[in-house]
Amino acid sequence: MDEVLRIAIIGDYNFAYNSHNATNQALQHVEEVLDQPLNFYWLNEKECCEQNEDFYDNYDGIIIAPGPYRQPFYFNSIITRLLEKNVPVLGTGDCFKLLVETYFSQKGYDLGREKIISENLIEGNQFTGVNLEKLTDEFEKIYLNKSTVEYSSSRYSILPQYSDFLTEDFEICARNQYFDPEILKSKNHDFFLFTMFCPQVLSTSDMPHPIFTYFVKSVRRIFDIKASTS
């Protein structure tokens, strides 16, 4: 049996939110299909920020769950630290906006004066469909046996000129039908992937969502590399 992988899920868990329950279930689906034991732990954003610098090294992978978040301002520090760590990261849903804001804030933009990304264009806690378009070759393969229709309770619009600036450090792996980025992957990290949609809500025990499978496989790969060099 493979060694158990430890996954931290950062967010304010609420059993009433479908996306939160679906996050747990998606990991369980992958665990069963890959026969890869997983232990996962929910931690809120304040708990993560108050830990020491070695905190993230105690986990083999990190998921940033969809919101809402009680204290979203902590994510600037969390995302900044995760970009510096050699630990696989998967963010889904509302945290996509937090990533964009953190990135441009680090670049020296005044987010109070420059409206780079919109507020949520979806009202309430409802899910709407988005069509993934302009997939990179990598994600064409990932979606080979999967519909490119996804569901999300968050949709943010990025001004086109700022969307282009993102490509300095991120690969835009897919866009939606409104031409906004839907999947961002860091060019400077082993695995740092954010989706505006919530892939977990379409995961099933027979067919785990391929993005969650991709994440767990990457966690395993990097775990093995670390183990072989330690």
Secondary structure by P-SEA (a helix, b strand, c coil): cccbbbbbbbcccccccaaaaaaaaaaaaaaaaacbbbbbbbbcaaaaaacccccccccccccccccccccccaaaaaaaaaaaccbbbbbcccaaaaaaaaaaaaaccccccccccccccccccbbbbbbbccccaaaaaaaccccccccccbbbbccaaaaaaaccccccccccccccccbbbbccccbbbbbccccccccccccccaaaaaaaaaaaaaaaaaaaac
